[in-house]
Amino acid sequence: MSPVIHVRGTVVLDDDREVGELWAVDGRVTFERPRTADDVVVVDGWAVPGLVDVHCHIGLGADGPVDRDTARAQAVADRDAGTLLVRDAGSPADTSWVHDRDDLPRLIRSGRHLARPKRYLRHYGRELADPADLPAAVAEEAERGDGWVKIVADWIDRDLGPDGDLRPLWPDDVLVEAVAVAHHHGARVTAHTFAAEAVPGLLAAGVDCLEHGTGLTPEGIEEVARRGIPVTATLLQVGQFDAIADAAHRYPVYADRMRRMHARRYQHVRDLHDAGVRVLVGTDAGGTIEHGRIAAEVAELVRAGIPDADVVAAASWRTRDWLGAPGLAEGASADLVVYGADPRVDARVLADPLAVVLRGAVVGGR
């Protein structure tokens, strides 16, 4: 049995509600003082529902799938940073075993990335030789995952030689059918997209979320806002676009596009926010970015001009609600992070949690 945890100070429930204390008893939240509690851990500070990373790749390394021990270490790094809910935005490894581990963050899996041969990173995705196979593959990944499917919508086409550039992977009619199949199976679809060219087809198909979204034009941003489609900005990843361009010396057109998107990354995210687009917090950990960097991603969003309070809400209770995951409510799992100051005032506080509480147990923090 875990000790009772008594959190005192300010407990943020959502945008409009906060309380002065809560208890974690037998792994569950309660706002009523326990009648008897011989073993009580008291934590004073500002508490928020466990953080959420909506673009994370547990089970993925720089060269593809990793073994279970490495995947567990990735999940622990995220957990210790306060990330207690992960939407895994595509993984070549079967990480369903994470569901059985009480010491690891809760995981919402998207199955494998769906891509085409030579049109994505090697060993990362499930490659479909015939684009017409996408709807059937979506159905399979929807059954394997936890309510999400990940489609790679655009990537560099190296067959164009020096004119190689980002190009859509799928015909529009195939995307329409694929998204409809996902929805029929009760799954939502998120799409990797860097380029402007892929966006109209994705929107017409009724995609539920966009990852990166760096190619969105002003008109595209307006349409995304109108449709209520969230965008995961992944600024840590976009911050690497300059280096990616430097390495793409054989493809000058592509390199130039990547440099332009890198240069305008902060203004682009600010434009999304100002237009009313829901900007989600995702580190893109796995591959080339280390796990446990949610505070760094939050800092980048603040640097782009989104207010601290909005970014912290997006990293916690707002996105839990969007994903259909509970926050801090009577009887809910006690998944929360406590800080020494109010992160809504200064989001840099997220880098130094006093206590990380998962399923009612203190698993990290000072």
C-alpha positions in Angstrom: 0.0 0.0 0.0 1.3 3.4 -0.9 1.3 6.1 1.8 -1.4 8.7 1.7 -0.2 11.8 -0.1 -1.5 15.2 1.1 -0.9 18.0 -1.3 -1.4 21.5 0.2 -1.2 24.9 -1.4 -2.8 25.4 -4.9 -4.2 22.5 -6.8 -5.1 23.5 -10.4 -8.0 21.5 -11.8 -8.7 23.4 -15.0 -8.8 26.9 -16.4 -11.5 28.0 -14.0 -11.1 25.9 -10.9 -8.5 25.4 -8.2 -8.6 24.1 -4.7 -6.4 24.4 -1.6 -5.6 20.7 -1.1 -6.2 17.1 -2.1 -5.2 13.6 -1.0 -4.1 10.6 -2.9 -5.5 7.5 -1.2 -5.0 4.0 -2.6 -3.9 5.6 -5.8 -7.0 7.8 -6.2 -7.7 11.5 -5.8 -10.0 12.6 -3.0 -10.8 16.1 -1.8 -12.1 14.8 1.5 -9.7 14.3 4.4 -9.2 10.6 5.1 -10.6 9.5 8.4 -7.5 7.6 9.3 -4.1 7.8 7.8 -1.1 6.6 9.7 1.4 7.1 6.9 1.1 10.5 5.3 3.5 12.3 2.9 2.9 16.0 2.8 3.8 18.0 -0.2 3.4 21.8 -0.3 3.3 23.7 -3.6 1.4 24.2 -6.8 0.0 21.0 -8.3 -1.3 20.4 -11.8 -2.6 17.3 -13.5 0.2 15.1 -14.9 1.8 16.6 -18.0 1.0 15.3 -21.5 3.4 14.8 -24.4 1.2 14.3 -27.5 4.1 13.7 -29.9 6.5 11.1 -28.4 8.0 7.9 -29.7 8.6 5.3 -27.0 10.2 2.3 -28.5 12.0 4.3 -31.3 15.7 5.1 -31.5 17.8 6.9 -34.1 18.0 3.7 -36.2 14.6 2.3 -35.7 13.0 0.1 -33.0 14.8 -0.4 -29.6 14.7 -3.2 -27.1 12.3 -3.2 -24.1 14.9 -2.1 -21.6 15.7 1.0 -23.8 12.0 1.7 -24.3 11.5 1.5 -20.5 14.3 3.9 -19.9 12.7 6.3 -22.4 9.4 6.1 -20.6 11.1 6.7 -17.2 12.9 9.8 -18.5 9.5 11.2 -19.7 7.9 10.3 -16.3 10.6 11.9 -14.3 10.1 15.1 -16.2 6.5 15.1 -15.2 5.0 13.6 -18.3 2.5 11.1 -17.0 0.4 10.7 -20.2 2.0 10.1 -23.6 0.3 9.9 -27.0 2.9 7.8 -28.9 2.8 9.3 -32.4 4.0 6.2 -34.1 6.5 3.5 -33.1 8.0 0.5 -35.0 8.1 -1.4 -31.7 5.1 -3.1 -29.9 4.9 -1.1 -26.7 1.5 -2.5 -25.5 3.4 -4.0 -22.5 3.7 -0.4 -21.1 0.0 -0.7 -20.2 0.9 -3.3 -17.6 3.5 -1.3 -15.9 2.3 0.8 -12.9 5.6 2.7 -12.8 5.5 4.0 -16.3 3.4 6.8 -17.9 0.0 6.1 -19.3 0.3 5.4 -23.0 -2.0 6.1 -26.0 -0.5 4.3 -29.0 -0.9 5.2 -32.6 0.6 2.0 -34.1 3.3 2.3 -36.8 3.8 5.3 -39.0 2.2 4.6 -42.4 4.5 5.7 -45.2 5.8 4.7 -48.6 9.2 3.1 -49.6 12.0 5.6 -49.6 9.6 8.3 -48.5 10.3 8.4 -44.8 13.1 7.6 -42.3 14.4 4.0 -42.8 13.2 1.4 -40.3 10.7 3.8 -38.7 7.5 3.3 -40.5 5.4 0.6 -42.2 6.1 1.2 -45.9 3.3 0.6 -48.4 4.4 0.0 -52.0 1.0 0.7 -53.4 -0.7 3.9 -52.2 -4.1 2.2 -52.6 -3.2 0.0 -49.7 -3.4 2.8 -47.2 -7.1 2.4 -46.1 -6.5 -1.3 -45.3 -3.3 -0.5 -43.4 -5.1 2.2 -41.5 -7.8 -0.4 -40.5 -5.1 -2.7 -39.2 -3.2 0.0 -37.3 -6.5 1.2 -35.8 -7.1 -2.2 -34.4 -3.6 -2.5 -33.0 -3.4 1.0 -31.4 -5.3 2.8 -28.7 -7.6 5.0 -30.8 -5.1 6.8 -33.0 -3.4 6.2 -36.4 -0.4 8.1 -37.7 0.0 8.9 -41.4 3.1 10.4 -43.0 1.6 12.8 -45.4 4.7 14.3 -47.0 8.4 13.8 -47.3 11.3 14.6 -49.6 11.1 12.9 -53.0 14.7 12.1 -53.9 13.8 10.7 -57.3 13.5 14.3 -58.5 17.3 14.7 -58.2 18.5 18.2 -57.5 14.9 19.4 -57.7 14.0 17.0 -54.9 11.6 18.5 -52.4 8.8 17.8 -50.0 5.9 16.1 -51.9 2.6 14.5 -50.7 2.7 10.7 -50.4 -1.0 9.9 -51.0 -3.6 10.8 -53.6 -6.5 12.9 -52.1 -9.1 10.2 -52.8 -7.1 7.6 -50.9 -6.7 9.9 -47.9 -10.5 10.5 -47.8 -11.1 6.7 -47.8 -8.3 6.1 -45.2 -9.6 8.7 -42.7 -13.1 7.4 -43.1 -11.9 3.8 -42.4 -10.1 5.0 -39.2 -13.2 6.8 -38.0 -15.3 3.7 -38.7 -12.9 1.8 -36.5 -13.3 4.4 -33.7 -9.8 5.8 -34.2 -8.6 9.4 -34.9 -6.0 10.2 -37.5 -3.0 12.5 -37.0 -0.7 13.3 -39.9 3.0 14.2 -40.2 3.2 17.2 -42.5 6.0 19.7 -43.2 4.8 21.0 -46.6 2.0 23.2 -47.6 1.1 21.0 -50.6 -0.2 18.1 -48.4 -2.5 20.2 -46.2 -5.5 20.6 -48.5 -5.9 16.9 -49.0 -5.6 16.2 -45.3 -8.2 18.8 -44.5 -10.6 17.5 -47.2 -10.2 14.0 -45.8 -11.2 15.2 -42.3 -7.9 14.5 -40.5 -8.2 15.0 -36.7 -4.7 16.5 -35.9 -1.6 17.8 -37.7 1.9 17.1 -36.5 4.5 19.9 -37.1 2.3 21.8 -39.6 5.3 23.9 -40.7 4.0 24.4 -44.2 0.6 26.0 -43.2 0.0 29.2 -45.1 -2.1 32.0 -43.7 -5.1 30.7 -45.5 -4.3 27.2 -44.3 -4.0 28.4 -40.7 -7.4 30.1 -41.0 -9.0 26.9 -42.3 -7.4 24.8 -39.6 -8.7 27.2 -37.0 -12.2 27.1 -38.6 -12.3 23.3 -38.5 -10.9 23.2 -34.9 -8.0 20.9 -35.9 -5.1 21.0 -33.3 -1.5 21.3 -34.4 1.4 19.9 -32.5 4.2 22.4 -33.1 7.2 20.3 -32.1 9.5 23.3 -32.0 12.4 21.2 -30.7 12.3 19.2 -33.9 11.8 22.3 -36.1 14.8 23.8 -34.4 16.8 21.1 -36.2 15.7 22.1 -39.7 18.7 24.2 -40.3 21.1 21.3 -39.6 18.9 19.0 -41.7 19.2 21.5 -44.6 23.0 21.7 -44.2 23.2 17.9 -44.6 20.9 18.0 -47.7 23.5 19.6 -50.0 22.4 17.3 -52.9 18.8 18.7 -52.7 19.1 22.5 -52.7 15.4 23.2 -53.3 14.5 21.1 -50.3 17.3 22.6 -48.2 16.1 26.1 -49.0 12.5 25.3 -47.9 13.7 23.7 -44.6 15.8 26.8 -43.8 12.9 29.1 -44.5 10.6 27.1 -42.2 13.3 27.1 -39.5 13.7 30.9 -39.7 10.0 31.6 -39.3 9.3 28.9 -36.8 8.4 31.2 -33.8 6.3 33.6 -35.9 4.5 30.6 -37.4 3.6 29.2 -34.0 2.5 32.7 -32.8 0.3 33.0 -35.9 -1.3 29.6 -35.1 -2.0 30.7 -31.5 -3.3 34.1 -32.6 -5.7 32.6 -35.1 -7.2 30.4 -32.4 -5.6 27.1 -33.4 -5.2 24.7 -30.5 -1.4 24.3 -30.2 -0.4 21.0 -28.6 2.8 20.3 -26.7 4.8 17.5 -28.2 8.6 16.9 -27.9 9.0 14.5 -30.8 11.2 12.5 -28.5 12.7 9.3 -29.9 14.8 9.2 -33.0 17.1 12.3 -32.7 15.5 14.0 -29.7 16.0 12.8 -26.1 13.1 11.8 -23.9 12.2 13.9 -20.9 12.3 17.3 -22.6 8.8 18.5 -22.2 10.0 21.5 -20.2 12.3 22.5 -23.0 9.4 22.2 -25.6 7.2 24.3 -23.3 10.0 26.9 -23.1 10.2 27.1 -26.9 6.4 27.7 -27.2 6.7 30.5 -24.6 9.6 31.9 -26.6 7.4 31.9 -29.7 5.0 34.2 -27.8 2.3 32.0 -26.4 1.5 33.0 -22.8 2.9 30.8 -20.0 -0.5 30.0 -18.7 -1.8 28.8 -22.1 1.2 26.7 -22.7 1.0 25.0 -19.3 -2.7 24.4 -19.7 -1.9 22.8 -23.1 0.8 20.7 -21.5 -1.7 19.4 -18.8 -5.4 19.7 -18.2 -6.6 21.0 -21.6 -5.0 18.2 -23.6 -6.0 15.6 -21.1 -9.6 16.7 -21.7 -9.1 16.6 -25.5 -7.6 13.1 -25.4 -10.5 11.9 -23.1 -8.2 11.3 -20.2 -9.1 12.3 -16.6 -7.5 15.1 -14.8 -7.7 15.7 -11.1 -11.3 14.7 -10.1 -12.8 12.8 -7.2 -11.9 9.1 -7.7 -9.6 9.6 -10.6 -6.1 8.2 -10.7 -3.8 10.4 -8.7 -1.5 11.5 -11.5 -0.1 14.9 -10.8 3.0 17.1 -10.6 3.8 19.5 -7.8 6.1 22.6 -8.2 7.6 25.1 -5.9 6.0 28.0 -7.7 3.1 28.6 -10.0 4.0 27.4 -13.5 1.2 29.4 -15.0 3.1 32.5 -14.1 6.5 31.2 -15.1 6.6 28.0 -17.1 10.3 27.5 -16.5 9.2 26.0 -13.2 8.2 22.8 -15.1 11.9 21.9 -15.3 12.1 21.4 -11.6 9.3 19.4 -10.1 9.1 19.0 -6.4 7.1 15.7 -6.7 5.9 13.6 -9.5 3.0 11.4 -8.4 1.8 8.6 -10.6 -1.1 6.3 -9.6 -0.8 7.7 -6.1 2.9 7.0 -5.7 5.7 9.5 -5.6 8.0 8.4 -8.4 10.2 11.5 -8.9 11.0 15.1 -8.1 13.0 16.7 -5.4 
